[in-house]
Amino acid sequence: MKTKERYVFLECTVCKERNYTTHKRLKAAYKLEKKKHCRRCRTHTPHREKKL
Ligand SMILES: [Zn+2]
């Protein structure tokens, strides 16, 4: 059985810069949110997924 995955952006919740791409399973109900380093904010900020 294949697991379908799709690519999503990880967008900085502070400045809205799209800093990262990642992928997750299609049927995943949760929203990805990760602490990542943002170049524009020059610090670690929460990044939330956005569809490509
Ligand atoms: Zn930022």
mmCIF file of the protein (N, C-alpha, C, O) and its ligand, coordinates in Angstrom:
data_MODEL
# 
_entry.id   MODEL 
# 
loop_
_entity.id 
_entity.type 
_entity.pdbx_number_of_molecules 
1 polymer     1 
2 non-polymer 1 
# 
_entity_poly.entity_id                      1 
_entity_poly.type                           'polypeptide(L)' 
_entity_poly.nstd_linkage                   no 
_entity_poly.nstd_monomer                   no 
_entity_poly.pdbx_seq_one_letter_code       MKTKERYVFLECTVCKERNYTTHKRLKAAYKLEKKKHCRRCRTHTPHREKKL 
_entity_poly.pdbx_seq_one_letter_code_can   MKTKERYVFLECTVCKERNYTTHKRLKAAYKLEKKKHCRRCRTHTPHREKKL 
_entity_poly.pdbx_strand_id                 A 
# 
loop_
_entity_poly_seq.entity_id 
_entity_poly_seq.num 
_entity_poly_seq.mon_id 
_entity_poly_seq.hetero 
1 1  MET n 
1 2  LYS n 
1 3  THR n 
1 4  LYS n 
1 5  GLU n 
1 6  ARG n 
1 7  TYR n 
1 8  VAL n 
1 9  PHE n 
1 10 LEU n 
1 11 GLU n 
1 12 CYS n 
1 13 THR n 
1 14 VAL n 
1 15 CYS n 
1 16 LYS n 
1 17 GLU n 
1 18 ARG n 
1 19 ASN n 
1 20 TYR n 
1 21 THR n 
1 22 THR n 
1 23 HIS n 
1 24 LYS n 
1 25 ARG n 
1 26 LEU n 
1 27 LYS n 
1 28 ALA n 
1 29 ALA n 
1 30 TYR n 
1 31 LYS n 
1 32 LEU n 
1 33 GLU n 
1 34 LYS n 
1 35 LYS n 
1 36 LYS n 
1 37 HIS n 
1 38 CYS n 
1 39 ARG n 
1 40 ARG n 
1 41 CYS n 
1 42 ARG n 
1 43 THR n 
1 44 HIS n 
1 45 THR n 
1 46 PRO n 
1 47 HIS n 
1 48 ARG n 
1 49 GLU n 
1 50 LYS n 
1 51 LYS n 
1 52 LEU n 
# 
loop_
_struct_asym.id 
_struct_asym.entity_id 
A 1 
B 2 
# 
loop_
_chem_comp.id 
_chem_comp.type 
_chem_comp.mon_nstd_flag 
ALA 'L-peptide linking' y 
ARG 'L-peptide linking' y 
ASN 'L-peptide linking' y 
CYS 'L-peptide linking' y 
GLU 'L-peptide linking' y 
HIS 'L-peptide linking' y 
LEU 'L-peptide linking' y 
LYS 'L-peptide linking' y 
MET 'L-peptide linking' y 
PHE 'L-peptide linking' y 
PRO 'L-peptide linking' y 
THR 'L-peptide linking' y 
TYR 'L-peptide linking' y 
VAL 'L-peptide linking' y 
ZN  non-polymer         . 
# 
_pdbx_entity_nonpoly.entity_id   2 
_pdbx_entity_nonpoly.name        ? 
_pdbx_entity_nonpoly.comp_id     ZN 
# 
_pdbx_nonpoly_scheme.asym_id         B 
_pdbx_nonpoly_scheme.entity_id       2 
_pdbx_nonpoly_scheme.mon_id          ZN 
_pdbx_nonpoly_scheme.ndb_seq_num     1 
_pdbx_nonpoly_scheme.pdb_seq_num     101 
_pdbx_nonpoly_scheme.auth_seq_num    101 
_pdbx_nonpoly_scheme.pdb_mon_id      ZN 
_pdbx_nonpoly_scheme.auth_mon_id     ZN 
_pdbx_nonpoly_scheme.pdb_strand_id   A 
_pdbx_nonpoly_scheme.pdb_ins_code    . 
# 
loop_
_atom_site.group_PDB 
_atom_site.id 
_atom_site.type_symbol 
_atom_site.label_atom_id 
_atom_site.label_alt_id 
_atom_site.label_comp_id 
_atom_site.label_asym_id 
_atom_site.label_entity_id 
_atom_site.label_seq_id 
_atom_site.pdbx_PDB_ins_code 
_atom_site.Cartn_x 
_atom_site.Cartn_y 
_atom_site.Cartn_z 
_atom_site.occupancy 
_atom_site.B_iso_or_equiv 
_atom_site.pdbx_formal_charge 
_atom_site.auth_seq_id 
_atom_site.auth_comp_id 
_atom_site.auth_asym_id 
_atom_site.auth_atom_id 
_atom_site.pdbx_PDB_model_num 
ATOM   1   N  N  . MET A 1 1  ? 0.838  -1.205 0.000  1.00 0.00 ? 1   MET A N  1 
ATOM   2   C  CA . MET A 1 1  ? 0.000  0.000  0.000  1.00 0.00 ? 1   MET A CA 1 
ATOM   3   C  C  . MET A 1 1  ? 0.872  1.254  0.000  1.00 0.00 ? 1   MET A C  1 
ATOM   4   O  O  . MET A 1 1  ? 1.800  1.391  0.797  1.00 0.00 ? 1   MET A O  1 
ATOM   5   N  N  . LYS A 1 2  ? 0.554  2.133  -0.889 1.00 0.00 ? 2   LYS A N  1 
ATOM   6   C  CA . LYS A 1 2  ? 1.342  3.378  -0.967 1.00 0.00 ? 2   LYS A CA 1 
ATOM   7   C  C  . LYS A 1 2  ? 0.819  4.413  0.018  1.00 0.00 ? 2   LYS A C  1 
ATOM   8   O  O  . LYS A 1 2  ? -0.388 4.536  0.223  1.00 0.00 ? 2   LYS A O  1 
ATOM   9   N  N  . THR A 1 3  ? 1.718  5.138  0.610  1.00 0.00 ? 3   THR A N  1 
ATOM   10  C  CA . THR A 1 3  ? 1.302  6.269  1.444  1.00 0.00 ? 3   THR A CA 1 
ATOM   11  C  C  . THR A 1 3  ? 1.441  7.530  0.612  1.00 0.00 ? 3   THR A C  1 
ATOM   12  O  O  . THR A 1 3  ? 2.535  7.894  0.180  1.00 0.00 ? 3   THR A O  1 
ATOM   13  N  N  . LYS A 1 4  ? 0.324  8.183  0.399  1.00 0.00 ? 4   LYS A N  1 
ATOM   14  C  CA . LYS A 1 4  ? 0.345  9.409  -0.393 1.00 0.00 ? 4   LYS A CA 1 
ATOM   15  C  C  . LYS A 1 4  ? 0.865  10.560 0.455  1.00 0.00 ? 4   LYS A C  1 
ATOM   16  O  O  . LYS A 1 4  ? 0.450  10.755 1.597  1.00 0.00 ? 4   LYS A O  1 
ATOM   17  N  N  . GLU A 1 5  ? 1.754  11.291 -0.114 1.00 0.00 ? 5   GLU A N  1 
ATOM   18  C  CA . GLU A 1 5  ? 2.291  12.443 0.597  1.00 0.00 ? 5   GLU A CA 1 
ATOM   19  C  C  . GLU A 1 5  ? 2.191  13.662 -0.287 1.00 0.00 ? 5   GLU A C  1 
ATOM   20  O  O  . GLU A 1 5  ? 2.205  13.571 -1.515 1.00 0.00 ? 5   GLU A O  1 
ATOM   21  N  N  . ARG A 1 6  ? 2.090  14.794 0.357  1.00 0.00 ? 6   ARG A N  1 
ATOM   22  C  CA . ARG A 1 6  ? 2.099  16.026 -0.421 1.00 0.00 ? 6   ARG A CA 1 
ATOM   23  C  C  . ARG A 1 6  ? 3.054  17.001 0.236  1.00 0.00 ? 6   ARG A C  1 
ATOM   24  O  O  . ARG A 1 6  ? 3.347  16.913 1.428  1.00 0.00 ? 6   ARG A O  1 
ATOM   25  N  N  . TYR A 1 7  ? 3.524  17.918 -0.559 1.00 0.00 ? 7   TYR A N  1 
ATOM   26  C  CA . TYR A 1 7  ? 4.472  18.893 -0.059 1.00 0.00 ? 7   TYR A CA 1 
ATOM   27  C  C  . TYR A 1 7  ? 3.747  20.119 0.470  1.00 0.00 ? 7   TYR A C  1 
ATOM   28  O  O  . TYR A 1 7  ? 2.752  20.563 -0.104 1.00 0.00 ? 7   TYR A O  1 
ATOM   29  N  N  . VAL A 1 8  ? 4.248  20.654 1.557  1.00 0.00 ? 8   VAL A N  1 
ATOM   30  C  CA . VAL A 1 8  ? 3.670  21.857 2.157  1.00 0.00 ? 8   VAL A CA 1 
ATOM   31  C  C  . VAL A 1 8  ? 4.796  22.824 2.503  1.00 0.00 ? 8   VAL A C  1 
ATOM   32  O  O  . VAL A 1 8  ? 5.937  22.423 2.729  1.00 0.00 ? 8   VAL A O  1 
ATOM   33  N  N  . PHE A 1 9  ? 4.454  24.077 2.539  1.00 0.00 ? 9   PHE A N  1 
ATOM   34  C  CA . PHE A 1 9  ? 5.380  25.085 3.034  1.00 0.00 ? 9   PHE A CA 1 
ATOM   35  C  C  . PHE A 1 9  ? 5.311  25.141 4.547  1.00 0.00 ? 9   PHE A C  1 
ATOM   36  O  O  . PHE A 1 9  ? 4.276  24.844 5.143  1.00 0.00 ? 9   PHE A O  1 
ATOM   37  N  N  . LEU A 1 10 ? 6.402  25.518 5.155  1.00 0.00 ? 10  LEU A N  1 
ATOM   38  C  CA . LEU A 1 10 ? 6.372  25.931 6.551  1.00 0.00 ? 10  LEU A CA 1 
ATOM   39  C  C  . LEU A 1 10 ? 6.585  27.439 6.578  1.00 0.00 ? 10  LEU A C  1 
ATOM   40  O  O  . LEU A 1 10 ? 7.641  27.947 6.199  1.00 0.00 ? 10  LEU A O  1 
ATOM   41  N  N  . GLU A 1 11 ? 5.558  28.135 7.033  1.00 0.00 ? 11  GLU A N  1 
ATOM   42  C  CA . GLU A 1 11 ? 5.545  29.584 6.977  1.00 0.00 ? 11  GLU A CA 1 
ATOM   43  C  C  . GLU A 1 11 ? 5.745  30.162 8.372  1.00 0.00 ? 11  GLU A C  1 
ATOM   44  O  O  . GLU A 1 11 ? 5.110  29.726 9.333  1.00 0.00 ? 11  GLU A O  1 
ATOM   45  N  N  . CYS A 1 12 ? 6.623  31.135 8.472  1.00 0.00 ? 12  CYS A N  1 
ATOM   46  C  CA . CYS A 1 12 ? 6.847  31.820 9.738  1.00 0.00 ? 12  CYS A CA 1 
ATOM   47  C  C  . CYS A 1 12 ? 5.564  32.521 10.166 1.00 0.00 ? 12  CYS A C  1 
ATOM   48  O  O  . CYS A 1 12 ? 4.971  33.262 9.383  1.00 0.00 ? 12  CYS A O  1 
ATOM   49  N  N  . THR A 1 13 ? 5.137  32.293 11.389 1.00 0.00 ? 13  THR A N  1 
ATOM   50  C  CA . THR A 1 13 ? 3.884  32.900 11.852 1.00 0.00 ? 13  THR A CA 1 
ATOM   51  C  C  . THR A 1 13 ? 4.070  34.367 12.229 1.00 0.00 ? 13  THR A C  1 
ATOM   52  O  O  . THR A 1 13 ? 3.091  35.079 12.452 1.00 0.00 ? 13  THR A O  1 
ATOM   53  N  N  . VAL A 1 14 ? 5.306  34.815 12.301 1.00 0.00 ? 14  VAL A N  1 
ATOM   54  C  CA . VAL A 1 14 ? 5.570  36.204 12.674 1.00 0.00 ? 14  VAL A CA 1 
ATOM   55  C  C  . VAL A 1 14 ? 5.629  37.093 11.430 1.00 0.00 ? 14  VAL A C  1 
ATOM   56  O  O  . VAL A 1 14 ? 4.909  38.088 11.349 1.00 0.00 ? 14  VAL A O  1 
ATOM   57  N  N  . CYS A 1 15 ? 6.470  36.748 10.471 1.00 0.00 ? 15  CYS A N  1 
ATOM   58  C  CA . CYS A 1 15 ? 6.660  37.613 9.301  1.00 0.00 ? 15  CYS A CA 1 
ATOM   59  C  C  . CYS A 1 15 ? 6.077  37.021 8.027  1.00 0.00 ? 15  CYS A C  1 
ATOM   60  O  O  . CYS A 1 15 ? 6.145  37.647 6.970  1.00 0.00 ? 15  CYS A O  1 
ATOM   61  N  N  . LYS A 1 16 ? 5.514  35.838 8.109  1.00 0.00 ? 16  LYS A N  1 
ATOM   62  C  CA . LYS A 1 16 ? 4.863  35.162 6.980  1.00 0.00 ? 16  LYS A CA 1 
ATOM   63  C  C  . LYS A 1 16 ? 5.830  34.728 5.871  1.00 0.00 ? 16  LYS A C  1 
ATOM   64  O  O  . LYS A 1 16 ? 5.407  34.401 4.762  1.00 0.00 ? 16  LYS A O  1 
ATOM   65  N  N  . GLU A 1 17 ? 7.085  34.729 6.172  1.00 0.00 ? 17  GLU A N  1 
ATOM   66  C  CA . GLU A 1 17 ? 8.070  34.250 5.207  1.00 0.00 ? 17  GLU A CA 1 
ATOM   67  C  C  . GLU A 1 17 ? 7.984  32.728 5.110  1.00 0.00 ? 17  GLU A C  1 
ATOM   68  O  O  . GLU A 1 17 ? 7.894  32.032 6.122  1.00 0.00 ? 17  GLU A O  1 
ATOM   69  N  N  . ARG A 1 18 ? 8.014  32.225 3.871  1.00 0.00 ? 18  ARG A N  1 
ATOM   70  C  CA . ARG A 1 18 ? 7.992  30.774 3.693  1.00 0.00 ? 18  ARG A CA 1 
ATOM   71  C  C  . ARG A 1 18 ? 9.417  30.259 3.645  1.00 0.00 ? 18  ARG A C  1 
ATOM   72  O  O  . ARG A 1 18 ? 10.093 30.364 2.621  1.00 0.00 ? 18  ARG A O  1 
ATOM   73  N  N  . ASN A 1 19 ? 9.860  29.712 4.738  1.00 0.00 ? 19  ASN A N  1 
ATOM   74  C  CA . ASN A 1 19 ? 11.270 29.373 4.888  1.00 0.00 ? 19  ASN A CA 1 
ATOM   75  C  C  . ASN A 1 19 ? 11.601 27.934 4.542  1.00 0.00 ? 19  ASN A C  1 
ATOM   76  O  O  . ASN A 1 19 ? 12.725 27.636 4.138  1.00 0.00 ? 19  ASN A O  1 
ATOM   77  N  N  . TYR A 1 20 ? 10.647 27.047 4.691  1.00 0.00 ? 20  TYR A N  1 
ATOM   78  C  CA . TYR A 1 20 ? 10.945 25.632 4.533  1.00 0.00 ? 20  TYR A CA 1 
ATOM   79  C  C  . TYR A 1 20 ? 9.849  24.939 3.744  1.00 0.00 ? 20  TYR A C  1 
ATOM   80  O  O  . TYR A 1 20 ? 8.698  25.375 3.732  1.00 0.00 ? 20  TYR A O  1 
ATOM   81  N  N  . THR A 1 21 ? 10.220 23.869 3.095  1.00 0.00 ? 21  THR A N  1 
ATOM   82  C  CA . THR A 1 21 ? 9.220  22.953 2.560  1.00 0.00 ? 21  THR A CA 1 
ATOM   83  C  C  . THR A 1 21 ? 9.410  21.619 3.259  1.00 0.00 ? 21  THR A C  1 
ATOM   84  O  O  . THR A 1 21 ? 10.517 21.239 3.638  1.00 0.00 ? 21  THR A O  1 
ATOM   85  N  N  . THR A 1 22 ? 8.310  20.934 3.416  1.00 0.00 ? 22  THR A N  1 
ATOM   86  C  CA . THR A 1 22 ? 8.358  19.607 4.004  1.00 0.00 ? 22  THR A CA 1 
ATOM   87  C  C  . THR A 1 22 ? 7.232  18.803 3.381  1.00 0.00 ? 22  THR A C  1 
ATOM   88  O  O  . THR A 1 22 ? 6.492  19.321 2.544  1.00 0.00 ? 22  THR A O  1 
ATOM   89  N  N  . HIS A 1 23 ? 7.097  17.589 3.763  1.00 0.00 ? 23  HIS A N  1 
ATOM   90  C  CA . HIS A 1 23 ? 5.981  16.804 3.240  1.00 0.00 ? 23  HIS A CA 1 
ATOM   91  C  C  . HIS A 1 23 ? 5.317  16.057 4.375  1.00 0.00 ? 23  HIS A C  1 
ATOM   92  O  O  . HIS A 1 23 ? 5.940  15.728 5.384  1.00 0.00 ? 23  HIS A O  1 
ATOM   93  N  N  . LYS A 1 24 ? 4.029  15.797 4.182  1.00 0.00 ? 24  LYS A N  1 
ATOM   94  C  CA . LYS A 1 24 ? 3.300  15.033 5.185  1.00 0.00 ? 24  LYS A CA 1 
ATOM   95  C  C  . LYS A 1 24 ? 2.264  14.174 4.499  1.00 0.00 ? 24  LYS A C  1 
ATOM   96  O  O  . LYS A 1 24 ? 1.949  14.372 3.326  1.00 0.00 ? 24  LYS A O  1 
ATOM   97  N  N  . ARG A 1 25 ? 1.749  13.237 5.228  1.00 0.00 ? 25  ARG A N  1 
ATOM   98  C  CA . ARG A 1 25 ? 0.764  12.314 4.664  1.00 0.00 ? 25  ARG A CA 1 
ATOM   99  C  C  . ARG A 1 25 ? -0.551 13.040 4.387  1.00 0.00 ? 25  ARG A C  1 
ATOM   100 O  O  . ARG A 1 25 ? -0.962 13.935 5.125  1.00 0.00 ? 25  ARG A O  1 
ATOM   101 N  N  . LEU A 1 26 ? -1.189 12.624 3.309  1.00 0.00 ? 26  LEU A N  1 
ATOM   102 C  CA . LEU A 1 26 ? -2.420 13.279 2.873  1.00 0.00 ? 26  LEU A CA 1 
ATOM   103 C  C  . LEU A 1 26 ? -3.521 13.198 3.918  1.00 0.00 ? 26  LEU A C  1 
ATOM   104 O  O  . LEU A 1 26 ? -4.267 14.158 4.112  1.00 0.00 ? 26  LEU A O  1 
ATOM   105 N  N  . LYS A 1 27 ? -3.626 12.077 4.581  1.00 0.00 ? 27  LYS A N  1 
ATOM   106 C  CA . LYS A 1 27 ? -4.757 11.883 5.489  1.00 0.00 ? 27  LYS A CA 1 
ATOM   107 C  C  . LYS A 1 27 ? -4.500 12.414 6.895  1.00 0.00 ? 27  LYS A C  1 
ATOM   108 O  O  . LYS A 1 27 ? -5.357 12.306 7.773  1.00 0.00 ? 27  LYS A O  1 
ATOM   109 N  N  . ALA A 1 28 ? -3.349 12.971 7.100  1.00 0.00 ? 28  ALA A N  1 
ATOM   110 C  CA . ALA A 1 28 ? -3.039 13.490 8.426  1.00 0.00 ? 28  ALA A CA 1 
ATOM   111 C  C  . ALA A 1 28 ? -3.972 14.648 8.750  1.00 0.00 ? 28  ALA A C  1 
ATOM   112 O  O  . ALA A 1 28 ? -4.081 15.605 7.983  1.00 0.00 ? 28  ALA A O  1 
ATOM   113 N  N  . ALA A 1 29 ? -4.631 14.554 9.868  1.00 0.00 ? 29  ALA A N  1 
ATOM   114 C  CA . ALA A 1 29 ? -5.630 15.563 10.219 1.00 0.00 ? 29  ALA A CA 1 
ATOM   115 C  C  . ALA A 1 29 ? -5.018 16.755 10.939 1.00 0.00 ? 29  ALA A C  1 
ATOM   116 O  O  . ALA A 1 29 ? -5.584 17.848 10.955 1.00 0.00 ? 29  ALA A O  1 
ATOM   117 N  N  . TYR A 1 30 ? -3.876 16.529 11.521 1.00 0.00 ? 30  TYR A N  1 
ATOM   118 C  CA . TYR A 1 30 ? -3.270 17.594 12.318 1.00 0.00 ? 30  TYR A CA 1 
ATOM   119 C  C  . TYR A 1 30 ? -2.608 18.636 11.423 1.00 0.00 ? 30  TYR A C  1 
ATOM   120 O  O  . TYR A 1 30 ? -2.287 18.372 10.265 1.00 0.00 ? 30  TYR A O  1 
ATOM   121 N  N  . LYS A 1 31 ? -2.417 19.797 11.976 1.00 0.00 ? 31  LYS A N  1 
ATOM   122 C  CA . LYS A 1 31 ? -1.657 20.856 11.305 1.00 0.00 ? 31  LYS A CA 1 
ATOM   123 C  C  . LYS A 1 31 ? -0.239 20.844 11.836 1.00 0.00 ? 31  LYS A C  1 
ATOM   124 O  O  . LYS A 1 31 ? 0.006  20.818 13.042 1.00 0.00 ? 31  LYS A O  1 
ATOM   125 N  N  . LEU A 1 32 ? 0.670  20.864 10.904 1.00 0.00 ? 32  LEU A N  1 
ATOM   126 C  CA . LEU A 1 32 ? 2.064  20.897 11.318 1.00 0.00 ? 32  LEU A CA 1 
ATOM   127 C  C  . LEU A 1 32 ? 2.418  22.246 11.916 1.00 0.00 ? 32  LEU A C  1 
ATOM   128 O  O  . LEU A 1 32 ? 2.045  23.292 11.385 1.00 0.00 ? 32  LEU A O  1 
ATOM   129 N  N  . GLU A 1 33 ? 3.131  22.211 13.009 1.00 0.00 ? 33  GLU A N  1 
ATOM   130 C  CA . GLU A 1 33 ? 3.673  23.440 13.548 1.00 0.00 ? 33  GLU A CA 1 
ATOM   131 C  C  . GLU A 1 33 ? 4.996  23.120 14.223 1.00 0.00 ? 33  GLU A C  1 
ATOM   132 O  O  . GLU A 1 33 ? 5.070  22.273 15.114 1.00 0.00 ? 33  GLU A O  1 
ATOM   133 N  N  . LYS A 1 34 ? 6.032  23.809 13.783 1.00 0.00 ? 34  LYS A N  1 
ATOM   134 C  CA . LYS A 1 34 ? 7.358  23.516 14.304 1.00 0.00 ? 34  LYS A CA 1 
ATOM   135 C  C  . LYS A 1 34 ? 8.102  24.799 14.590 1.00 0.00 ? 34  LYS A C  1 
ATOM   136 O  O  . LYS A 1 34 ? 7.895  25.823 13.940 1.00 0.00 ? 34  LYS A O  1 
ATOM   137 N  N  . LYS A 1 35 ? 8.968  24.718 15.575 1.00 0.00 ? 35  LYS A N  1 
ATOM   138 C  CA . LYS A 1 35 ? 9.850  25.849 15.831 1.00 0.00 ? 35  LYS A CA 1 
ATOM   139 C  C  . LYS A 1 35 ? 11.049 25.742 14.903 1.00 0.00 ? 35  LYS A C  1 
ATOM   140 O  O  . LYS A 1 35 ? 11.790 24.759 14.921 1.00 0.00 ? 35  LYS A O  1 
ATOM   141 N  N  . LYS A 1 36 ? 11.221 26.784 14.089 1.00 0.00 ? 36  LYS A N  1 
ATOM   142 C  CA . LYS A 1 36 ? 12.316 26.787 13.127 1.00 0.00 ? 36  LYS A CA 1 
ATOM   143 C  C  . LYS A 1 36 ? 12.980 28.141 13.145 1.00 0.00 ? 36  LYS A C  1 
ATOM   144 O  O  . LYS A 1 36 ? 12.420 29.138 13.600 1.00 0.00 ? 36  LYS A O  1 
ATOM   145 N  N  . HIS A 1 37 ? 14.192 28.140 12.634 1.00 0.00 ? 37  HIS A N  1 
ATOM   146 C  CA . HIS A 1 37 ? 14.893 29.415 12.547 1.00 0.00 ? 37  HIS A CA 1 
ATOM   147 C  C  . HIS A 1 37 ? 14.414 30.188 11.338 1.00 0.00 ? 37  HIS A C  1 
ATOM   148 O  O  . HIS A 1 37 ? 14.381 29.656 10.229 1.00 0.00 ? 37  HIS A O  1 
ATOM   149 N  N  . CYS A 1 38 ? 14.044 31.436 11.544 1.00 0.00 ? 38  CYS A N  1 
ATOM   150 C  CA . CYS A 1 38 ? 13.612 32.301 10.454 1.00 0.00 ? 38  CYS A CA 1 
ATOM   151 C  C  . CYS A 1 38 ? 14.720 33.290 10.146 1.00 0.00 ? 38  CYS A C  1 
ATOM   152 O  O  . CYS A 1 38 ? 15.220 33.981 11.034 1.00 0.00 ? 38  CYS A O  1 
ATOM   153 N  N  . ARG A 1 39 ? 15.094 33.350 8.879  1.00 0.00 ? 39  ARG A N  1 
ATOM   154 C  CA . ARG A 1 39 ? 16.190 34.242 8.494  1.00 0.00 ? 39  ARG A CA 1 
ATOM   155 C  C  . ARG A 1 39 ? 15.799 35.706 8.660  1.00 0.00 ? 39  ARG A C  1 
ATOM   156 O  O  . ARG A 1 39 ? 16.617 36.538 9.052  1.00 0.00 ? 39  ARG A O  1 
ATOM   157 N  N  . ARG A 1 40 ? 14.541 36.006 8.356  1.00 0.00 ? 40  ARG A N  1 
ATOM   158 C  CA . ARG A 1 40 ? 14.129 37.404 8.411  1.00 0.00 ? 40  ARG A CA 1 
ATOM   159 C  C  . ARG A 1 40 ? 14.003 37.890 9.854  1.00 0.00 ? 40  ARG A C  1 
ATOM   160 O  O  . ARG A 1 40 ? 14.410 39.004 10.185 1.00 0.00 ? 40  ARG A O  1 
ATOM   161 N  N  . CYS A 1 41 ? 13.435 37.037 10.705 1.00 0.00 ? 41  CYS A N  1 
ATOM   162 C  CA . CYS A 1 41 ? 13.302 37.398 12.120 1.00 0.00 ? 41  CYS A CA 1 
ATOM   163 C  C  . CYS A 1 41 ? 14.608 37.199 12.879 1.00 0.00 ? 41  CYS A C  1 
ATOM   164 O  O  . CYS A 1 41 ? 14.784 37.733 13.974 1.00 0.00 ? 41  CYS A O  1 
ATOM   165 N  N  . ARG A 1 42 ? 15.495 36.450 12.310 1.00 0.00 ? 42  ARG A N  1 
ATOM   166 C  CA . ARG A 1 42 ? 16.789 36.140 12.939 1.00 0.00 ? 42  ARG A CA 1 
ATOM   167 C  C  . ARG A 1 42 ? 16.628 35.487 14.296 1.00 0.00 ? 42  ARG A C  1 
ATOM   168 O  O  . ARG A 1 42 ? 17.435 35.706 15.199 1.00 0.00 ? 42  ARG A O  1 
ATOM   169 N  N  . THR A 1 43 ? 15.601 34.699 14.437 1.00 0.00 ? 43  THR A N  1 
ATOM   170 C  CA . THR A 1 43 ? 15.417 33.945 15.673 1.00 0.00 ? 43  THR A CA 1 
ATOM   171 C  C  . THR A 1 43 ? 14.532 32.747 15.379 1.00 0.00 ? 43  THR A C  1 
ATOM   172 O  O  . THR A 1 43 ? 14.064 32.569 14.254 1.00 0.00 ? 43  THR A O  1 
ATOM   173 N  N  . HIS A 1 44 ? 14.312 31.942 16.375 1.00 0.00 ? 44  HIS A N  1 
ATOM   174 C  CA . HIS A 1 44 ? 13.421 30.807 16.208 1.00 0.00 ? 44  HIS A CA 1 
ATOM   175 C  C  . HIS A 1 44 ? 11.978 31.253 16.436 1.00 0.00 ? 44  HIS A C  1 
ATOM   176 O  O  . HIS A 1 44 ? 11.650 31.889 17.438 1.00 0.00 ? 44  HIS A O  1 
ATOM   177 N  N  . THR A 1 45 ? 11.148 30.905 15.492 1.00 0.00 ? 45  THR A N  1 
ATOM   178 C  CA . THR A 1 45 ? 9.736  31.267 15.576 1.00 0.00 ? 45  THR A CA 1 
ATOM   179 C  C  . THR A 1 45 ? 8.895  30.038 15.237 1.00 0.00 ? 45  THR A C  1 
ATOM   180 O  O  . THR A 1 45 ? 9.389  29.108 14.599 1.00 0.00 ? 45  THR A O  1 
ATOM   181 N  N  . PRO A 1 46 ? 7.651  30.027 15.652 1.00 0.00 ? 46  PRO A N  1 
ATOM   182 C  CA . PRO A 1 46 ? 6.769  28.921 15.229 1.00 0.00 ? 46  PRO A CA 1 
ATOM   183 C  C  . PRO A 1 46 ? 6.470  29.027 13.730 1.00 0.00 ? 46  PRO A C  1 
ATOM   184 O  O  . PRO A 1 46 ? 6.140  30.098 13.222 1.00 0.00 ? 46  PRO A O  1 
ATOM   185 N  N  . HIS A 1 47 ? 6.590  27.924 13.055 1.00 0.00 ? 47  HIS A N  1 
ATOM   186 C  CA . HIS A 1 47 ? 6.288  27.869 11.628 1.00 0.00 ? 47  HIS A CA 1 
ATOM   187 C  C  . HIS A 1 47 ? 5.087  26.965 11.428 1.00 0.00 ? 47  HIS A C  1 
ATOM   188 O  O  . HIS A 1 47 ? 5.018  25.874 11.995 1.00 0.00 ? 47  HIS A O  1 
ATOM   189 N  N  . ARG A 1 48 ? 4.158  27.414 10.633 1.00 0.00 ? 48  ARG A N  1 
ATOM   190 C  CA . ARG A 1 48 ? 2.927  26.656 10.411 1.00 0.00 ? 48  ARG A CA 1 
ATOM   191 C  C  . ARG A 1 48 ? 2.860  26.248 8.955  1.00 0.00 ? 48  ARG A C  1 
ATOM   192 O  O  . ARG A 1 48 ? 3.366  26.941 8.072  1.00 0.00 ? 48  ARG A O  1 
ATOM   193 N  N  . GLU A 1 49 ? 2.228  25.112 8.719  1.00 0.00 ? 49  GLU A N  1 
ATOM   194 C  CA . GLU A 1 49 ? 2.169  24.618 7.343  1.00 0.00 ? 49  GLU A CA 1 
ATOM   195 C  C  . GLU A 1 49 ? 1.236  25.449 6.472  1.00 0.00 ? 49  GLU A C  1 
ATOM   196 O  O  . GLU A 1 49 ? 0.219  25.971 6.929  1.00 0.00 ? 49  GLU A O  1 
ATOM   197 N  N  . LYS A 1 50 ? 1.615  25.551 5.215  1.00 0.00 ? 50  LYS A N  1 
ATOM   198 C  CA . LYS A 1 50 ? 0.774  26.182 4.197  1.00 0.00 ? 50  LYS A CA 1 
ATOM   199 C  C  . LYS A 1 50 ? 0.835  25.291 2.965  1.00 0.00 ? 50  LYS A C  1 
ATOM   200 O  O  . LYS A 1 50 ? 1.877  24.721 2.641  1.00 0.00 ? 50  LYS A O  1 
ATOM   201 N  N  . LYS A 1 51 ? -0.289 25.182 2.294  1.00 0.00 ? 51  LYS A N  1 
ATOM   202 C  CA . LYS A 1 51 ? -0.304 24.365 1.089  1.00 0.00 ? 51  LYS A CA 1 
ATOM   203 C  C  . LYS A 1 51 ? 0.520  24.988 -0.011 1.00 0.00 ? 51  LYS A C  1 
ATOM   204 O  O  . LYS A 1 51 ? 0.643  26.210 -0.100 1.00 0.00 ? 51  LYS A O  1 
ATOM   205 N  N  . LEU A 1 52 ? 1.076  24.148 -0.836 1.00 0.00 ? 52  LEU A N  1 
ATOM   206 C  CA . LEU A 1 52 ? 1.865  24.631 -1.961 1.00 0.00 ? 52  LEU A CA 1 
ATOM   207 C  C  . LEU A 1 52 ? 0.971  25.315 -2.987 1.00 0.00 ? 52  LEU A C  1 
ATOM   208 O  O  . LEU A 1 52 ? 1.459  25.790 -4.013 1.00 0.00 ? 52  LEU A O  1 
HETATM 209 ZN ZN . ZN  B 2 .  ? 9.955  35.296 10.383 1.00 0.00 2 101 ZN  A ZN 1 
# 
